[in-house]
Amino acid sequence: RMEEMIFNLADTHLFFNDLEECDQVHIDDVSSDDNGQDLSTYSFATDGFHAAASSANLCLPTGVRGGVDWMRKLAFRYRRVKELYNTYKNNIGGLLGPAKRDAWLQLRAEIEALTDSWLTNALKSLSIISTRSNCVNVLVTTTQLIPALAKVLLYSLGGAFPIENIYSATKIGKESCFERIVSRFGTNITYVVIGDGRDEEHAANQHNMPFWRISSHSDLLALHQALELEYL
């Protein structure tokens, strides 16, 4: 049910139908093609983007890209996604509307009950990190960027992860994402990788970053304690 809700949100509000074949690693990767045009009265439904994309296969893995006009329309969509994320990151219910909001709250409550409050426990640590003046949360996921953003919003993680700190490894892999993150934030800071998979552990080792494995509730509680006591 949550998966259905994620793709529904991605399709309905985040242009996933248009962007699925044009997936980016980061929300700002096509911003250089954006001319800053006012989008308040812009019609995404009638700008011809989708028809052009499907007929010409403009986002083939070979790196074929559309013309200037088409790239600008692509950039407009990513700009609107960014605006929506920033507007609703602490109020996704406002974007869903009353009926879907109630279904979402019910589903969230059921997931929390089934997982023994896994999300609540994880959020405690993420919140400590995001409120520190010298720390940030960065998310690297193998999910495509648009569904990943929908997922973050629906799990109420938008407040913990600024959209600029979300990277999709679908196309380039986690190690390459880590490289991008290091080139952005620099090498004279401490990175701690928190995860449950082999990919991120391997990527962390390649960059000599400490890895904190999360595979059980006790790992989450230990992480929270280490943050609270400022060991981490």
Secondary structure, 3 states (H helix, E strand, C coil): CHHHHHHHHHHHHCCHHHHHHHCCCCCCCCHHHCCCCCCCCCCCCCCCHHHHHHHHCCCCCCCCCCCHHHHHHHHHHHHHHHHHHHHHCCCHHHHHCHHHHHHHHHHHHHHHHHCCCHHHHHHHHHHHHHHCCCCCCCEEECCCHHHHHHHHHHCCCCCCCCHHHEEECCCCHHHHHHHHHHHHHCCCCCCCEEECCHHHHHHHHHCCCCEEECCCHHHHHHHHHHHHCCCC
